[in-house]
Amino acid sequence: MTDNNRDNTEIILDGIGAAEQDRSPDIIPTLFVCQGRTITEYRLMGRQEMGRPAYDSAPDIPVFDRFVSRKHGFFDTEVGESFYTAAETTNGILYKGQLLTPGDRVSLKDGDELIIPSGSVSEGQSVILIYVCTEARLDLWHEFKQASKDKLTGLYGRDSFTVWWYQNCRKKDYSEAVLFILDLDDFKQINDQKGHNEGDAALRLVADQLRHAVRYEYQVCRWGGDEFVGIIPGNTVEAGNRLKEISKRIEKYSSYGGTPVSVSIGYVDVKLPGNLYDMAGILELADKALYKVKSSGKRGIVCYKSGKKKEN
């Protein structure tokens, strides 16, 4: 989150009356975590640990930054109030410009910021945590989240997707899951022969079909260009069948008056690399499966399994 964004936030909120800035009784206290252009949110209930996830464990509020300690601190939410307690960390955390010492406990008010410094400007951006407990400020931050989406497709980008996966990968819903990479076939040809408007329409159609095929919008993203990445719960057979359905729907709906579109898909069991947090490793295997499709004539689906690629 840039300084300009933070300044705009304060300007907008200057218009909120004092009564509105008190805690809204029907609003669950929420923490917005800002890392660069990525904004994620967490509902605060009871005691929740905040820190950097490890290979074998994940805190309640995971923050993926090398300047964040495994156990950076704790949020305690009681009736009508939330508190933050600082733990012993390498890089510390700032509250109202002051560095908290281990054991310090502060009462949080609507709009309060906690900042985890990045060490120096050249080393990266600080992580900013914003505490929200009023309807007006909650609506505002939801607007900021929407603004972080890809403008053309309305999907989240790779950073938001990656953070979502780290946040959810150990949940029961994803005890079995695959990661897929979907690529539009001959996309450059569509742009060159029919124009960029047709190319944009094809990207939006694919994005719409992916969005409607998943339960949560964070499950899919526009990775870049004409590539989309997502998570499908289930084993490789179940997920493969769902990906076939998605592929067929894309071809079906693109043929209705627009430019016919086909896709190539490579996917992999997320557990195969041996580390659920190894996004680069998972993507590498899915990309190898995608390469197999592309080199075999496109318009197909391939699963990467146990060191070999299995055609679906």
Secondary structure, 3 states (H helix, E strand, C coil): CCHHHHHHHHHHHCCCCHHHHCCCCCCCCEEEEEECCEEEEEECCEEEEEECCECCECCCEECCCCCCCCCCEEEEEECCEEEEEECCCCCCCEECCEECCCCCEEEECCCCEEEECCCCHHHCCCEEEEEECCHHHHHHHHHHHHHCCCCCCCCEEHHHHHHHHHHHCCCHHHCCEEEEEEEECCHHHHHHHHCHHHHHHHHHHHHHHHHHHCCCHHHEEEEECCEEEEEEECCHHHHHHHHHHHHHHHHHHHCCCCCCCCEEEEEEECCCCCCCCCHHHHHHHHHHHHHHHHHCCCCCEEEEECCEEEEC
